[in-house]
Amino acid sequence: MSNDNKPIIKSFNWYVFPYPVLVVLLYLCIGFIFGIWHPTWLVFLTVPIYYMMVAMGKKHNKNNWYVFPYPILVLFAYLVGGVIFGIWHPTWILFLTIPVYYEIVAMSKATTFRKKANIFPYPILCVILYLCLGMDYNWWHPTWLLFLTIPMYYMFVNSIKR
């Protein structure tokens, strides 16, 4: 049997699916039928999420978590928290988790414990903890000592023998 006789099976190309048009129609339907224009505009944030998820589904991107739309997901959570629930203040800290996400992705690709520990986002986690404890409990004074642990963390990690 030659290769010429094989049937050609093509998979559906999700890039050509008119997802933005679908989102516009959904927005207009909800707006005209129910009169809910204001929070419904958040559906437009799903357009980049859709295309990034399509990109993640490609064979060459299966385990590439850099393609995952984490910043847009954070923006969506921030806007939902602010627009719908009115909690703008504490939710802005979610933006500090974006570099944490990408460092954890880089950590998963590191081969040795030392490389993983050096990539670990310890300074960013210290900043997040400092801001959360400072704003929520007004513990600015004792928690500034967290920043002194950052060089100690890296000295400890790099002192481990190979």
C-alpha positions as CSV (number, residue, x, y, z in Angstrom):
1,M,0.0,0.0,0.0
2,S,1.5,3.3,-1.0
3,N,1.3,6.5,0.9
4,D,-0.7,8.1,-1.8
5,N,-3.8,6.0,-0.9
6,K,-4.0,7.2,2.7
7,P,-6.9,9.4,3.5
8,I,-6.0,12.9,4.6
9,I,-7.4,13.7,8.0
10,K,-7.1,17.3,9.0
11,S,-7.8,18.5,12.5
12,F,-9.9,21.6,13.0
13,N,-8.0,24.8,13.1
14,W,-9.2,26.6,16.2
15,Y,-7.4,29.8,15.1
16,V,-9.9,30.4,12.3
17,F,-12.9,29.9,14.6
18,P,-14.6,33.3,14.9
19,Y,-14.3,33.5,18.7
20,P,-14.1,37.4,18.8
21,V,-17.3,37.6,16.8
22,L,-19.0,35.2,19.1
23,V,-17.9,37.3,22.1
24,V,-19.2,40.5,20.5
25,L,-22.6,38.8,19.8
26,L,-22.7,37.6,23.4
27,Y,-22.0,41.0,24.7
28,L,-24.6,42.7,22.5
29,C,-27.2,40.0,23.3
30,I,-26.7,40.4,27.1
31,G,-26.6,44.1,26.8
32,F,-29.8,44.6,24.7
33,I,-31.8,41.8,26.3
34,F,-31.0,42.3,29.9
35,G,-29.5,45.8,29.9
36,I,-26.4,44.6,31.7
37,W,-23.6,46.5,29.8
38,H,-21.3,47.3,32.6
39,P,-19.8,44.1,34.0
40,T,-20.5,42.3,30.7
41,W,-17.6,44.0,29.0
42,L,-15.4,41.6,31.0
43,V,-16.2,38.9,28.4
44,F,-13.8,40.7,26.0
45,L,-10.9,39.5,28.3
46,T,-11.7,36.0,27.3
47,V,-10.5,36.6,23.7
48,P,-6.7,36.6,24.5
49,I,-7.3,33.7,26.9
50,Y,-9.0,31.7,24.1
51,Y,-6.1,32.2,21.7
52,M,-3.5,31.4,24.3
53,M,-5.4,28.2,25.2
54,V,-5.4,27.3,21.5
55,A,-1.7,27.9,21.4
56,M,-1.2,25.7,24.4
57,G,-3.1,22.9,22.6
58,K,-0.7,22.8,19.8
59,K,1.7,19.8,19.8
60,H,4.8,21.9,20.1
61,N,3.3,23.8,23.1
62,K,1.8,20.9,25.0
63,N,4.0,21.3,28.1
64,N,5.0,25.0,27.5
65,W,3.4,26.8,30.5
66,Y,4.9,30.1,29.3
67,V,2.1,30.2,26.8
68,F,-0.6,30.0,29.5
69,P,-2.4,33.4,29.8
70,Y,-1.6,33.9,33.5
71,P,-1.3,37.7,33.4
72,I,-4.7,38.0,31.7
73,L,-6.2,35.6,34.2
74,V,-4.8,37.9,37.0
75,L,-6.2,40.9,35.2
76,F,-9.6,39.2,34.9
77,A,-9.6,38.3,38.6
78,Y,-8.6,41.8,39.6
79,L,-11.3,43.4,37.4
80,V,-14.0,41.0,38.6
81,G,-13.0,41.6,42.2
82,G,-13.1,45.4,41.7
83,V,-16.0,45.8,39.4
84,I,-18.4,43.2,40.9
85,F,-17.3,43.0,44.5
86,G,-15.7,46.4,45.0
87,I,-12.5,45.1,46.5
88,W,-9.9,46.9,44.5
89,H,-7.4,47.4,47.3
90,P,-6.3,44.0,48.4
91,T,-6.7,42.4,45.0
92,W,-4.0,44.5,43.3
93,I,-1.5,42.3,45.1
94,L,-2.5,39.6,42.6
95,F,-0.3,41.3,40.1
96,L,2.7,40.5,42.2
97,T,2.0,36.8,41.5
98,I,2.8,37.1,37.8
99,P,6.6,37.0,38.2
100,V,6.1,34.2,40.8
101,Y,4.2,32.2,38.2
102,Y,6.9,32.5,35.5
103,E,9.7,31.7,38.0
104,I,7.9,28.6,39.1
105,V,7.5,27.6,35.4
106,A,11.3,28.2,35.0
107,M,11.9,26.2,38.2
108,S,10.0,23.2,36.7
109,K,12.4,23.1,33.8
110,A,15.6,23.3,36.0
111,T,17.5,20.1,36.3
112,T,19.2,20.3,39.8
113,F,18.0,21.2,43.2
114,R,20.4,24.2,43.4
115,K,19.2,25.6,40.1
116,K,15.6,25.2,41.3
117,A,16.3,26.8,44.6
118,N,18.1,29.8,42.9
119,I,15.2,30.4,40.6
120,F,12.6,30.1,43.4
121,P,10.9,33.5,43.8
122,Y,11.8,34.0,47.5
123,P,12.3,37.8,47.3
124,I,9.0,38.3,45.6
125,L,7.2,36.1,48.2
126,C,8.9,38.2,50.9
127,V,7.5,41.4,49.3
128,I,4.0,39.9,49.0
129,L,4.1,38.7,52.6
130,Y,5.4,42.1,53.8
131,L,2.7,44.0,52.0
132,C,-0.1,41.7,53.1
133,L,0.9,41.8,56.8
134,G,1.6,45.5,56.7
135,M,-1.7,46.5,55.1
136,D,-3.9,44.0,56.9
137,Y,-2.4,44.0,60.4
138,N,-0.3,47.2,60.3
139,W,2.8,45.0,61.1
140,W,5.2,47.1,59.1
141,H,7.8,47.2,61.8
142,P,8.5,43.6,62.6
143,T,8.0,42.3,59.1
144,W,10.7,44.4,57.5
145,L,13.1,41.8,59.0
146,L,11.9,39.4,56.2
147,F,14.1,41.3,53.8
148,L,17.1,40.3,55.8
149,T,16.4,36.7,55.2
150,I,16.8,37.1,51.4
151,P,20.6,37.1,51.3
152,M,20.6,34.4,54.0
153,Y,18.4,32.2,51.8
154,Y,20.7,32.5,48.8
155,M,23.8,31.9,51.0
156,F,22.2,28.8,52.4
157,V,21.2,27.5,48.9
158,N,24.5,28.1,47.4
159,S,26.5,26.6,50.3
160,I,24.9,23.2,49.7
161,K,27.5,20.9,48.2
162,R,26.8,19.6,44.7
